[in-house]
Amino acid sequence: MSLRVGLFLPTLNAALWLPRWIEGVRQQTVQPDRILVIDSSSEDNTVALCLQAGFEVHTISRQAFSHGGTRMEAINRLGTCDIVICMTQDALLDDPSSFSHLIAVFDDPIIAAAYGRQLPHQDADPLAKQARQFNYPAEGHVSDATALRTRGLRAAFCSNSYAAWRRSSLIAIGGFDALLPFAEDMYASATLLTRGWSVAYCANATVRHSHNYGIREDFQRYWLTGYTHRLHPWILTIAGGATSEGMKLLRHRLAYLRRVGMLACMHGIMRTAIGWIAYKLGRAGILSRWLAA
């Protein structure tokens, strides 16, 4: 029996992205059986564009949105689907076989989740390019529980900007944590690994997705990562902590930025230091009144 595939997209004022996003989906050789949009009360014509494209659209208030909770609502609404692909509005498909590659790994019943390779947008700055190169290498792999001991935190990495989930497996572990302000994908991935499932990284399932973050956005993301580890310290325990992964990131960043120039290298060192401070503050729960709201 072939697997029924659902595609979920959370949106907020996505009108500038949607024409290219829809085009990328329509060009796929494998089409999802259902496409669900949950819109956070957009003020542009996002909803109209989605309805015109034939998508199922559900509207919520902006205050009701959460990364884990809204995605779990989508999983529940797509109850007729076996596999649910989660994307974001700025993740653009430019390879018609991307969905095909991502879905194919689920022929193995032990695989409960898979995420694709994110390539930088054409306007990506050096830090954005380096982040994509570090997090999404050219070679794919499959992680299981033993990988947590050999590869550490990297084994539980996942990204809901472009990831697919076996719905039955996700529900079996309780789904995404609706209370997490960030990293609901890594939490679910780590939980799946500890319950005996595997998670696949599909390097041949590509999407264009990157951000030219400023210092403020970088600080918030690293803080939220630390705060997530504060809420679920077991993730660090089973993966051997976050220090080694941070050092790998620093070495990779410096090696990459040296080729760009000395100023870029110095900027990378500064941003890494800021990220480290933000992560530590998140682990300590400092500033949670503002950043975890």
C-alpha angles and dihedrals in degrees: 000000000000119000119252110229128208125191121209128196125179110204141193120172090334099155094115092054102036101079091057092039092052092045091053092051094046091054094057116116088219114051123203117245091226134017117201126190122192107194123199096218098287118203096210130060095284094121093047092052092049094048090047088054090054097250125149106249129198120179126212134173118265090243090057094058121104128160095238100030097049093046090049089052088054091050089053094046091050091059094141092061128089096198125034120198114205119202139163127234094250095051105099125195115220100163115073091210096054097101090043092057093044095050096042093071090066089072081086104077093208093064111092101170139020133185130196135228115272115212120194122260115252092256095051117138121227094268092050091049092048092050091053092047092050097045099037113041124184094252122074126217144177121234127205133171093285090058089067088068096043102035100025121201091352089071091065095047116127137151127213090202082085116001138124126215133198098234097212092051093047092051090047090062093045096263127252117343103255091200096059113104090201145005097036086150095058091045091053093044093051091047092051091052092053091050094056103265127119132231122214130210108207108201091181092057099080137183134172110244133142141131131220093217123193124215093272094053091044091050092051095049094050090045091052090049090054091045091052089053088049091055093044107027090163088078090064092042095057092040097048098249134291102269097089092048090050091052091049089053092050094049092047092046094051093046090051097045094047087070090054096050146278095278091053090049092052090047089052092052091051093048092047090052091049090049091051091051091047092050092051091049089051092050088052093047092237114154091014091134089069108024101041096045 
